[in-house]
Structure formats: C-alpha cells, structure tokens
Amino acid sequence: MTDHGVIIAGGGPSGLMLAAELALAGVDVAIVERRPSQDVAGSRAGGLHSRTLEVFDQRGIADRFLAEGQKAQATGFAGVHFDLSGFPTRHPYSLGLRQNHIERILAGWVDELKVPIYRGIEVTGFAQDDTGVDVELSDGRSLRAQYLVGCDGGRSLVRKAAGIAFPGSDPTTSNLIAEAELAETPPEWGIRRDALGIHALGRVEYEIRNGEIVYADHGPVGVLVTEQHVGQTTEPTLSDLSAALITVYGTDYGIHSPTSISRFTDAARQAASYRKGRALIAGDAAHVHPPDGGQGLQTGVQDAVNLGWKLAQVVKGTSPESLLDTYHAERHPIGARVLRNTMGSIVLRREDERTKALRDTIAELLGMDEPRRRFAAMMSGLDIHYDLGEGHPLLGRRMPDHDLVTENGSLRVFSLLHAARPVLLNLGEPGAFDITPWADRVQLVDAKYVGPWELPALGPVTAPTTVLVRPDGYVAWVGDLTQPGLADTLATWFGPPTAT
Ligand SMILES: Cc1cc2nc3c(=O)[nH]c(=O)nc-3n(C[C@H](O)[C@H](O)[C@H](O)COP(=O)(O)OP(=O)(O)OC[C@H]3O[C@@H](n4cnc5c(N)ncnc54)[C@H](O)[C@@H]3O)c2cc1C
C-alpha cells in the first residue's frame, strides 16, 4: 500500500507545476514543503519568458499571470536586447512578475486541483525498493509512494541521497541580493558595472512604461552588489551588505531594516542523471547556473511539464518505466544549453578592454537578422527541439497555437491541451484512422486551418496534414492518417492499444 502515487519534495515553481500536471492526469500526488507558507524570502525570478507563458496557456492559466504582470521586451544576451514582436507566438514578449507572485498564482491553481501540501515539513531521507519509495519526514513520519521527485532546489536532498553526481564549475563571482531601506537617496538608480562586476540599485516597486522600467519614488530598495571575494559560506548579514556597498559606491547610503539578504554565485552544475530508479529530480535540483537571462524558473517549470505526463502514465500503468528515460534524454541537453549560455554571459560581464571588445563583437553579430532571431528564440525558450528523429521540422518542436475550425466551431490548439491529454490533430480528410484502441487516452480532432505555418527560429515550414501533439505541447509525429507508423508512435508515447 502506498500513501500517494507520487511525492514531490519541494513546492517551489517546479514542484507546483509538476504537482498540477500529475493531478490533471488523475495521479494521487502530494507535495512536502519545508516553508510554512508560499512566501518567497527575497527576490529571485523577475518574470516569465514566451515559452513559459505558452506552457501556462496550454493549461488555460496564462491569463492569471497576464492579469498581474507587465509585458516587456526583456530577453537578451551579452547586453543585446531582443524584440520578439515579430515572432509567431501569441506571447511575443516577456512578462515582468516577481517570483513570489508567480508562486502564489501557481499554488492557487494547485489548490484548486486539490493537491495536498504537507507544509513546514522537510524530506530528510528516503529508501527505495522494487515497488516504491519510503520517504522520511522531519516530523518523524514516513510516507510511501511509487515515485519521489526532488524539486527541492539547488542543494537538493533527493539528488544527494539518490547518489546522483552534480558535476560542474565552482563560483568565480559572488553577489549579495537584498531588500532594505536606504536613509539617503542614491544619485543614480539602475545598473553599474566596474572591474568587480555588476551592481544595481532600484526601488522594489516599479512599472514598465513604453518598455522602460520606471521605479517608484519611495519604498524599499532592491540591492544587487558583487562582493570582492568569493567563497563565503556563512549566511550574509547587514554588515556584509554595507561593506560590499561601500567597496563599490563609496557609501552604504545608510542601509537599514533589511527584509531579506541572500547570496548567489555563478556556480554552474548539472546532475549527471535526472533519474535514479524511483527517484527523479527537476528544476534547480537538476541544474544550477547564474541568473543571467532569467532562465532558471522557466527551465524548471518546463522540466516539470516534460516529466508530468510521462510519470503519470507510468504510475497508472499505461506506459512502461522506460518512458521515464526520455525525460533525461530530452531535458538534460536543454539544461546543458542554459548552463552554457549563462556561463558565457558571466565571462562577458567583465569590464576589461578585451572583454568589452568581445562583447561589442557579439553585439555586432547579434545585430544581424539570422543570429538575432536564433538567439531570441533560444532565450525565450521558443526554439526548444527534442531530438525525435528525422522528419518534418515540427517534429520534436512546440505546436503553434493556431486558430482551428472544427465541426463544433472555432477553437485554439492550446485549448485542446488544457486537460494535459495528447491530441491527434487531423487537418486533412477525416475518417482515415481508427483511434478507438487509444480513445481513452488520445483525442482525435478533425479540423481545418488555413493560415501560414511558421516557427520562431526556422521561419515558414510546409503545412502538415496530421500532427500528434503530446500533452506538453511538443509534436511527436507528423504525417497523414494513412501513413504507416502512426499506430507504433501512439503505442510508444501513450501505451499499447486497448483490445477492442
Ligand atoms: C537572484 C536570483 C535571480 C533569479 N532570477 C531569475 C529570473 O529572472 N528568471 C528565472 O527564470 N529564474 C531566475 N532565478 C532562478 C529561479 O529563482 C529558480 O530557478 C527557481 O526558483 C527554481 O525553482 P525550483 O522549484 O526548481 O526550486 P526552488 O525555487 O529552490 O524551490 C525548492 C523548494 O523546495 C523546498 N525544499 C528544499 N529542500 C527541501 C526538503 N528537503 N524537503 C522539503 N522541501 C524542501 C524549498 O523550501 C523550496 O520551496 C533567479 C535566482 C536568483 C537567486
């Protein structure tokens, strides 16, 4: 007997998203979260990029974020800002919204889906056997589940207890990030760069007007300051913050009453494996890297969306355990790419003449249309491509959210994904395939679409006749209904046919 199908350690963005995906698929899932409430101490992520917004749109919850955030063109690389306005997506922008709000909105959704959260409790260890995992909790209890997923952040206990290696590079820079009051108003707000690195001062409250950040004229201040030395292991204090400010600005502006002070570095590490038996990891538990480009939360949420439906099918017995191997195979290269571009960004932050020259050279390259389009698609997450073999360019890429016309009226592709179920979308002649053996799992939708087919990084592609869209919105098969291979592909991704 198990207490739950899946236990998730950690209810940050990745854990919340995964819990929702499993609950939508009908799996009994619970979260164990150390924090007594969803409050986020200090500032972390500042918003959502296009693909993450699309992922929320696929589940019908994007409006909740759009109602609270501010649209901005906020992707970039090496100091070059990208304008996504021309991209073929309903969300050709980023959304400025702080992580505490993102988590609050996600937690509200998870609550509607009735996922239990054991709050104020830590996972302290686990033991797995052939049929399940015994998860030890800090209150002395133990819970049994079929699978345990560590969404428990960069210092993941699940990763360590599973014995998963976390290779990568040690920090070369150390930053303090804080929210506090200043007795004096600094002569300039915004970003400053010097030989030490990057620093920033700005009111916590701000608005985006005509694409520009306009800070409030009073209230608490967000501070980002690069420290002179790397390697401090103690919790940062107000005097550390004051000393770091004096080193950079010559004054600490009378900083006082901090509500949060934390330290982050440019360490970049990635788990060697995203799964060890019945223990899996996602989000920061699987990869840590500098915050450049604002990609951590996005990558974690998208790990969760890749894993959720696969784990659900394995727990429900519709698919073999080997389906879980595709989680590592698909998501590890995406995480590795984020590590690579953030490590590159760190180097380009330096202020010496040679680095400036390199930054200018890269800026020149990114001024050209093709490189700019490709990097913008990468930094917004719109170009993600899982290697599902040779074929139509849509294969392994995100399904565009086209407006369709069906017998029952018009609808958007993404609305077909709200319940996190796969869709066989037939844009050709109806009736050429019998979906009955998969009808309990896969929706066959006959529709018409007359507009162009265009992908963000690639440009126009030929119109497909039929596409099989996975619950995560990625295309698993392109062809026409009479073509061989469709039945095998359905079985590979969504389990064997039911005898009819
Ligand atoms: C300064 C800074 C700026 C950033 N800016 C951005 C940005 O602009 N855009 C972006 O996308 N990302 C950004 N990030 C990264 C982003 O904050 C993280 O990638 C994101 O929070 C990862 O989510 P997660 O759910 O995987 O992990 P976390 O958010 O770390 O959540 C882990 C959860 O697990 C809980 N937990 C830990 N151990 C246990 C345990 N043993 N038992 C139970 N619960 C446990 C924790 O309390 C926490 O709630 C930034 C990070 C920093 C530090």
The ligand as an ORCA input file, in Angstrom:
! r2SCAN-3c Opt
* xyz 0 1
  C      18.985     36.379     -7.656
  C      18.234     35.410     -8.499
  C      17.553     35.870     -9.600
  C      16.866     34.989    -10.407
  N      16.202     35.464    -11.497
  C      15.548     34.613    -12.297
  C      14.802     35.093    -13.404
  O      14.728     36.290    -13.666
  N      14.153     34.181    -14.179
  C      14.181     32.853    -13.907
  O      13.584     32.061    -14.651
  N      14.853     32.369    -12.837
  C      15.520     33.212    -12.037
  N      16.173     32.739    -10.932
  C      16.169     31.298    -10.672
  C      14.883     30.831    -10.006
  O      14.655     31.551     -8.823
  C      14.996     29.348     -9.727
  O      15.491     28.695    -10.876
  C      13.667     28.718     -9.346
  O      13.220     29.189     -8.101
  C      13.799     27.196     -9.288
  O      12.595     26.646     -8.873
  P      12.597     25.226     -8.156
  O      11.166     24.971     -7.811
  O      13.292     24.242     -9.011
  O      13.483     25.398     -6.872
  P      13.291     26.379     -5.630
  O      12.598     27.620     -6.041
  O      14.603     26.472     -4.966
  O      12.273     25.600     -4.712
  C      12.682     24.494     -3.951
  C      11.660     24.290     -2.853
  O      11.989     23.133     -2.126
  C      11.880     23.376     -0.734
  N      12.781     22.405     -0.093
  C      14.135     22.382     -0.139
  N      14.593     21.286      0.485
  C      13.513     20.606      0.929
  C      13.339     19.389      1.631
  N      14.382     18.628      1.997
  N      12.083     18.980      1.943
  C      11.009     19.753      1.562
  N      11.112     20.900      0.900
  C      12.354     21.320      0.568
  C      12.268     24.825     -0.588
  O      11.727     25.390      0.588
  C      11.659     25.434     -1.851
  O      10.333     25.843     -1.666
  C      16.865     33.610    -10.103
  C      17.529     33.134     -8.976
  C      18.215     34.034     -8.181
  C      18.940     33.524     -6.975
*
